[in-house]
């Protein structure tokens, strides 16, 4: 895909990107796709997927108490537990506000480790990385932000999100639908959003503005970006997903570069559907 070459213009030392279709075929890739990058918060969808595997295995329930008093696994996954961003401190009652929380995902990891008797990093490896063939992906600390992976591996995960093999399709549909709708909150790096819609460990685009995806991204688009300069989105209307990883922290450069990149990728995908030459 010619549109992926746009990453060569990004002001970053290293970048790689790829697109995978809903049928699992790779539409294109560019850059060092087997280079291991720190993921930052793109770790969260991986951790969330492991939590959903634990749910389907019967190790946990989404309504199990977890985190602060009155909070559940579902609250932790949906950033509605009331925990502060990076502190294990309660800032609001559960279910009242969308408070994006690394601490919440750390509580989630602890809950799953206790329920399964397996350290969370090992559970994530067994539940997600190993069966998907993500051989160069590891969790090296917090389940909120300490994943390391490659574009090649994350394209395998993005394919799974579009055509689940590890989970029932209904579970994934629930995870990619709005949980606790109507809540306001801050989308890190993009300010207050009303509503600030999320599923279970996955942000849902809806009509947020500004946003890190493209102007032409469908409202059903879901995914995550990370402060390491990384993102993964799935656009069900485009029947495709895109991963881009860099080694420059998120900042104004990314807010400026990412949306037109996504729009170019989507335009090229649409032109291919129409049988027209790619730009």
ZAMIBA-624230 format. One record per residue: x, y, z of N, C-alpha, C in turn. Coordinates in pm, whole numbers, padded with zeros to 5 digits, always signed. Example, Ala and Ser with C-alpha at 12.3 -4.5 7.8 and 13.67 -1.06 7.14 Angstrom:
+01319-00569+00780+01230-00450+00780+01320-00330+00780+01285-00225+00708+01367-00106+00714+01290+00003+00787
This chain:
+00083-00119+00000+00000+00000+00000+00088+00125+00000+00067+00210-00101+00148+00331-00113+00124+00426+00004+00003+00428+00057-00028+00521+00166+00059+00495+00289+00103+00373+00310+00184+00341+00427+00321+00409+00421+00363+00446+00301+00493+00514+00287+00493+00653+00352+00377+00703+00384+00369+00834+00450+00449+00834+00580+00464+00719+00644+00539+00716+00770+00684+00762+00750+00734+00757+00627+00870+00805+00602+00883+00955+00628+00771+01027+00623+00774+01172+00645+00757+01209+00792+00725+01111+00876+00705+01142+01018+00838+01178+01084+00839+01275+01175+00962+01317+01242+00999+01223+01358+01029+01099+01323+01059+00996+01422+01184+00920+01378+01262+00866+01473+01378+00786+01434+01341+00659+01359+01240+00587+01409+01201+00459+01350+01049+00448+01349+00994+00398+01240+00850+00377+01231+00822+00256+01143+00716+00186+01176+00668+00074+01094+00516+00074+01100+00454+00026+00993+00308+00026+00988+00260-00088+00900+00136-00129+00922+00077-00233+00840-00074-00230+00848-00137-00293+00750-00283-00301+00742-00321-00447+00721-00420-00493+00797-00471-00629+00781-00620-00622+00757-00667-00698+00660-00810-00701+00627-00886-00791+00724-01018-00780+00719-01102-00860+00807-01090-01009+00780-01047-01047+00659-01029-01189+00630-00892-01241+00672-00813-01155+00736-00682-01195+00786-00568-01175+00689-00597-01134+00567-00491-01111+00470-00425-00975+00494-00295-00968+00471-00220-00844+00490-00236-00758+00364-00293-00639+00381-00311-00549+00267-00182-00478+00231-00093-00462+00329+00035-00397+00304+00108-00370+00433+00238-00348+00423+00318-00310+00538+00436-00227+00489+00496-00152+00582+00609-00068+00546+00694-00046+00670+00825-00044+00650+00917-00024+00761+00955-00156+00826+01033-00148+00936+01083-00269+01003+00974-00335+01087+00893-00418+01023+00774-00472+01088+00806-00574+01197+00931-00621+01205+00968-00714+01311+01052-00647+01420+01065-00514+01413+01134-00438+01517+01044-00428+01639+01103-00452+01758+01025-00445+01882+01020-00301+01933+00898-00253+01951+00873-00117+02001+00803-00126+02136+00832-00031+02224+00750-00013+02344+00611+00033+02301+00507-00027+02359+00370+00001+02317+00303+00110+02397+00348+00136+02520+00275+00222+02613+00131+00170+02622+00031+00257+02608-00106+00215+02636-00170+00126+02531-00102+00102+02420-00152-00001+02328-00143-00139+02395-00077-00144+02510-00077-00265+02593-00217-00297+02643-00298-00195+02668-00428-00217+02733-00521-00309+02654-00536-00293+02521-00623-00388+02451-00577-00533+02463-00446-00555+02469-00394-00690+02487-00434-00745+02623-00415-00661+02727-00453-00703+02862-00603-00727+02871-00681-00640+02807-00826-00656+02810-00868-00787+02743-00801-00822+02634-00836-00946+02565-00810-01067+02654-00700-01061+02728-00671-01170+02823-00779-01177+02930-00827-01061+02975-00934-01060+03074-01060-01125+03018-01088-01102+02891-01206-01163+02830-01190-01314+02811-01066-01357+02785-01040-01501+02782-01066-01561+02920-01018-01494+03024-01041-01541+03162-01191-01547+03193-01265-01450+03140-01411-01450+03157-01473-01571+03088-01434-01597+02964-01494-01710+02893-01451-01844+02952-01333-01847+03012-01288-01970+03078-01356-01993+03212-01426-01892+03261-01495-01905+03389-01410-01869+03509-01289-01816+03486-01202-01779+03597-01251-01652+03666-01313-01562+03591-01366-01438+03645-01502-01411+03582-01576-01320+03641-01699-01267+03583-01681-01117+03566-01745-01060+03466-01732-00917+03443-01791-00835+03557-01883-00894+03631-01943-00822+03743-01882-00861+03877-01769-00931+03876-01696-00958+04000-01650-00827+04062-01659-00813+04195-01598-00697+04260-01448-00694+04233-01398-00579+04191-01255-00562+04164-01222-00414+04168-01109-00380+04227-01073-00239+04239-01136-00178+04362-01168-00048+04358-01224+00018+04477-01364-00034+04509-01412+00000+04628-01543-00046+04672-01651-00006+04572-01733-00104+04535-01842-00080+04442-01804-00099+04297-01674-00116+04269-01626-00134+04132-01622-00281+04096-01629-00309+03966-01625-00445+03913-01517-00456+03805-01496-00577+03758-01406-00599+03644-01451-00514+03526-01581-00509+03502-01635-00431+03390-01598-00283+03405-01611-00230+03527-01574-00091+03551-01426-00067+03522-01341-00158+03565-01197-00142+03541-01167-00140+03391-01229-00231+03317-01205-00239+03173-01257-00116+03099-01365-00057+03149-01430+00055+03081-01385+00191+03134-01285+00193+03221-01234+00318+03280-01345+00394+03354-01428+00319+03426-01533+00382+03506-01529+00338+03652-01413+00288+03695-01401+00242+03834-01391+00358+03933-01355+00476+03884-01334+00590+03971-01191+00608+04016-01102+00515+03979-00961+00529+04015-00895+00641+03935-00800+00706+03997-00727+00814+03933-00639+00760+03820-00582+00851+03743-00504+00813+03625-00389+00719+03659-00298+00763+03742-00178+00684+03769-00157+00658+03917-00265+00670+03995-00257+00647+04138-00371+00556+04180-00342+00472+04279-00446+00384+04332-00526+00462+04436-00590+00568+04386-00667+00663+04467-00802+00684+04399-00909+00680+04478-01044+00695+04424-01073+00843+04402-01115+00875+04279-01148+01013+04244-01296+01035+04220-01372+00927+04203-01516+00938+04178-01581+00804+04209-01712+00803+04235-01782+00676+04255-01781+00594+04127-01780+00462+04136-01782+00378+04016-01904+00408+03929-01880+00412+03797-01988+00428+03702-02035+00570+03679-01972+00667+03743-02019+00805+03733-01942+00890+03632-01814+00858+03611-01732+00937+03519-01639+00844+03443-01594+00888+03327-01497+00812+03249-01359+00867+03286-01295+00801+03382-01163+00843+03429-01060+00743+03377-00990+00782+03272-00889+00694+03213-00784+00662+03319-00759+00531+03341-00681+00493+03457-00584+00379+03430-00455+00409+03438-00354+00303+03439-00369+00218+03564-00397+00285+03676-00413+00212+03803-00524+00108+03793-00630+00140+03718-00739+00045+03703-00696-00082+03632-00610-00069+03530-00562-00188+03461-00463-00267+03546-00393-00199+03634-00305-00271+03726-00389-00351+03827-00498-00291+03873-00591-00365+03960-00650-00485+03885-00681-00465+03758-00736-00574+03676-00637-00689+03666-00510-00658+03639-00408-00761+03630-00394-00838+03761-00398-00766+03872-00388-00831+04003-00508-00923+04027-00625-00878+03988-00746-00958+04009-00739-01088+03930-00695-01080+03805-00686-01200+03721-00579-01294+03772-00467-01239+03817-00359-01323+03872-00409-01401+03994-00484-01336+04080-00537-01403+04199-00640-01508+04161-00724-01475+04064-00831-01568+04025-00777-01692+03956-00669-01676+03879-00616-01788+03800-00498-01858+03868-00435-01790+03965-00314-01844+04025-00193-01837+03934-00201-01752+03831-00092-01738+03734-00054-01590+03728+00075-01556+03736+00113-01415+03719+00053-01360+03590+00007-01235+03594-00069-01184+03480+00011-01187+03350+00139-01154+03355+00219-01154+03232+00222-01294+03170+00230-01396+03254+00230-01533+03203+00092-01571+03150-00012-01528+03220-00148-01557+03173-00172-01492+03037-00130-01368+03021-00144-01298+02894-00070-01372+02783+00049-01422+02815+00126-01498+02716+00049-01624+02674+00000-01698+02773-00068-01824+02744-00203-01803+02676-00274-01696+02715-00410-01676+02668-00418-01607+02533-00319-01520+02503-00328-01437+02382-00205-01452+02293-00088-01427+02345+00031-01422+02260+00063-01556+02196+00065-01660+02277+00103-01791+02225+00005-01843+02120-00127-01844+02147-00218-01899+02046-00225-01817+01918-00193-01686+01926-00196-01603+01805-00061-01600+01733+00039-01668+01789+00170-01669+01725+00245-01537+01739+00216-01463+01847+00282-01335+01871+00412-01360+01947+00510-01412+01875+00632-01464+01938+00728-01355+01985+00710-01232+01937+00801-01124+01974+00732-01020+02064+00623-01062+02128+00548-00973+02215+00561-01019+02360+00589-00923+02449+00603-00954+02591+00540-00842+02674+00502-00878+02796+00461-00779+02895+00572-00772+02998+00630-00654+03015+00749-00640+03097+00726-00552+03218+00602-00553+03269+00569-00472+03385+00420-00453+03395+00376-00328+03399+00235-00295+03417+00150-00339+03300+00033-00403+03328-00059-00438+03219-00126-00317+03156-00098-00198+03212-00152-00075+03154-00064-00018+03045+00070-00047+03051+00158+00032+02965+00294-00029+02934+00322-00150+02975+00458-00202+02961+00470-00318+02864+00386-00321+02762+00400-00419+02656+00507-00377+02555+00567-00476+02492+00663-00455+02384+00623-00550+02271+00616-00497+02148+00570-00581+02038+00621-00529+01905+00575-00592+01799+00611-00557+01662+00485-00534+01581+00500-00469+01467+00386-00453+01377+00336-00590+01331+00427-00680+01299+00385-00813+01253+00297-00883+01355+00338-00877+01483+00259-00942+01588+00126-00872+01609+00126-00739+01609+00002-00668+01634-00096-00681+01518-00047-00706+01398-00140-00735+01288-00211-00868+01312-00144-00962+01375-00211-01088+01412-00322-01060+01513-00293-00973+01609-00394-00937+01708-00509-00861+01643-00476-00769+01552-00580-00692+01483-00669-00782+01397-00611-00886+01340-00691-00983+01266-00787-01056+01359-00737-01090+01478-00821-01157+01578-00938-01068+01619-00914-00940+01636-01022-00849+01673-01132-00845+01568-01095-00867+01442-01193-00861+01333-01263-00994+01309-01195-01104+01335-01252-01237+01313-01205-01327+01427-01270-01318+01543-01220-01383+01664-01213-01535+01652-01101-01587+01701-01082-01731+01715-01068-01771+01861-01015-01680+01941-00992-01709+02083-01115-01682+02169-01205-01599+02120-01324-01560+02194-01448-01579+02108-01562-01592+02173-01689-01592+02104-01709-01454+02041-01760-01452+01920-01780-01326+01849-01872-01232+01928-01962-01288+02008-02052-01203+02088-01978-01133+02200-01876-01199+02254-01794-01136+02358-01719-01016+02300-01663-01034+02182-01589-00924+02118-01684-00812+02078-01804-00847+02032-01902-00744+02000-01937-00661+02122-01948-00726+02237-01975-00653+02361-01860-00563+02401-01738-00611+02377-01618-00533+02413-01599-00413+02324-01654-00418+02203-01637-00309+02108-01764-00224+02096-01856-00241+02191-01975-00158+02203-01960-00069+02326-02033+00042+02327-02018+00138+02437-02065+00077+02568-01980+00085+02668-02011+00040+02804-02032+00164+02891-02143+00168+02965-02179+00286+03044-02189+00409+02954-02284+00410+02860-02293+00519+02762-02326+00653+02827-02285+00759+02757-02320+00894+02798-02224+00960+02893-02120+00887+02939-02029+00946+03036-01930+01040+02970-01908+01153+03036-01807+01248+02990-01671+01208+03047-01566+01261+02985-01433+01235+03038-01327+01295+02948-01203+01284+02995-01088+01334+02919-01026+01220+02841-01009+01240+02711-00931+01149+02630-00787+01200+02633-00694+01126+02695-00558+01178+02712-00500+01230+02580-00447+01351+02586-00389+01412+02468-00488+01488+02380-00619+01467+02404-00721+01527+02319-00829+01601+02396-00816+01610+02527-00905+01693+02607-01039+01631+02637-01129+01715+02688-01262+01669+02729-01344+01625+02608-01413+01512+02626-01501+01460+02523-01636+01430+02586-01743+01468+02518-01878+01442+02568-01966+01393+02454-01997+01262+02455-01952+01162+02551-01812+01110+02517-01749+01048+02616-01618+00986+02598-01640+00834+02598-01675+00781+02481-01723+00643+02473-01608+00542+02469-01624+00437+02547-01530+00324+02550-01608+00195+02556-01544+00089+02508-01593-00046+02530-01517-00105+02647-01474-00230+02632-01398-00298+02736-01251-00302+02694-01176-00203+02739-01034-00194+02705-01006-00136+02569-01109-00096+02498-01096-00039+02364-01173+00092+02357-01108+00194+02303-01176+00322+02284-01259+00316+02158-01379+00374+02163-01468+00377+02048-01473+00519+01994-01451+00532+01864-01438+00665+01806-01564+00748+01817-01679+00690+01777-01804+00765+01769-01780+00897+01695-01820+01009+01756-01807+01139+01689-01712+01232+01765-01613+01175+01832-01520+01256+01909-01439+01350+01818-01417+01469+01871-01336+01566+01799-01273+01661+01900-01141+01677+01894-01046+01614+01803-01023+01467+01837-00960+01396+01743-00935+01254+01765-00812+01211+01687-00754+01098+01731-00629+01051+01671-00651+00969+01545-00775+00925+01517-00803+00858+01390-00836+00963+01284-00887+00921+01169-00906+01013+01059-01044+01076+01054-01056+01181+00976-01186+01245+00955-01281+01150+00884-01227+01056+00806-01310+00962+00733-01327+00829+00806-01271+00817+00926-01291+00694+01004-01438+00682+01044-01491+00562+01037-01632+00544+01073-01650+00560+01223-01771+00600+01267-01796+00609+01411-01777+00477+01484-01786+00366+01413-01769+00235+01477-01623+00197+01498-01531+00280+01450-01388+00251+01466-01354+00239+01614-01271+00140+01645-01226+00122+01784-01078+00089+01784-01015+00109+01898-00872+00079+01910-00810+00149+02028-00682+00186+02011-00610+00251+02121-00484+00314+02066-00442+00423+02128-00310+00477+02098-00229+00483+02226-00097+00497+02210-00009+00497+02326+00085+00616+02327+00127+00653+02446+00217+00767+02462+00357+00737+02408+00383+00615+02367+00510+00582+02302+00510+00619+02154+00399+00678+02106+00388+00710+01963+00340+00592+01883+00239+00524+01935+00191+00398+01879+00039+00400+01867-00015+00325+01770-00161+00310+01767-00201+00184+01693-00324+00142+01723-00391+00031+01654-00537+00069+01643-00589+00074+01521-00733+00093+01505-00793-00015+01416-00920-00043+01442-01000-00132+01358-01121-00053+01311-01142-00047+01181-01260+00021+01126-01349-00085+01062-01456-00125+01131-01541-00232+01077-01602-00196+00942-01630-00068+00918-01689-00029+00790-01588-00044+00676-01460-00023+00707-01354-00040+00607-01310-00186+00595-01357-00269+00686-01320-00411+00690-01167-00427+00695-01105-00344+00779-00959-00347+00788-00915-00285+00920-00791-00313+00955-00728-00258+01075-00589-00210+01040-00541-00112+01114-00409-00054+01089-00332-00046+01219-00203-00076+01211-00110-00064+01323+00004+00027+01279+00042+00120+01365+00162+00201+01341+00238+00214+01471+00366+00184+01468+00452+00191+01586+00572+00280+01556+00608+00364+01653+00726+00450+01640+00803+00448+01772+00920+00512+01768+00998+00524+01891+01014+00670+01933+00913+00752+01899+00909+00890+01949+00782+00908+02030+00791+00963+02151+00671+00980+02232+00563+01062+02161+00438+01028+02192+00324+01103+02141+00339+01251+02175+00298+01335+02081+00301+01479+02102+00233+01548+01986+00251+01680+01973+00187+01752+01863+00218+01693+01725+00337+01636+01709+00372+01577+01579+00272+01466+01543+00235+01383+01643+00144+01270+01618+00002+01320+01595-00042+01416+01675-00176+01470+01658-00193+01530+01518-00084+01582+01462-00088+01639+01328-00075+01533+01219+00008+01431+01242+00041+01335+01137-00056+01218+01126-00109+01172+01237-00186+01049+01233-00319+01058+01157-00403+01162+01179-00532+01163+01107-00519+01163+00955-00433+01247+00893-00423+01239+00747-00365+01107+00698-00279+01045+00778-00228+00912+00745-00343+00811+00739-00426+00811+00843-00541+00720+00845-00634+00747+00729-00660+00874+00699-00748+00906+00586-00690+00854+00454-00557+00863+00439-00494+00813+00317-00506+00662+00307-00487+00593+00419-00502+00447+00420-00644+00408+00382-00742+00474+00443-00882+00441+00414-00917+00472+00269-00865+00582+00215-00892+00616+00075-00835+00511-00018-00715+00461+00013-00655+00359-00072-00733+00228-00063-00779+00193+00055-00861+00073+00069-00990+00085-00013-01052+00202-00008-01177+00221-00083-01151+00215-00233-01039+00271-00277-01010+00269-00421-00985+00127-00468-00928+00045-00383-00907-00097-00419-01039-00169-00431-01134-00140-00339-01266-00203-00349-01333-00167-00479-01315-00042-00520-01381+00006-00642-01311-00041-00769-01198-00110-00750-01125-00159-00867-01048-00053-00938-01020+00057-00867-00945+00167-00927-00798+00157-00888-00710+00216-00964-00568+00214-00927-00547+00285-00794-00461+00230-00709-00428+00293-00583-00346+00418-00608-00370+00518-00523-00294+00641-00539-00155+00626-00477
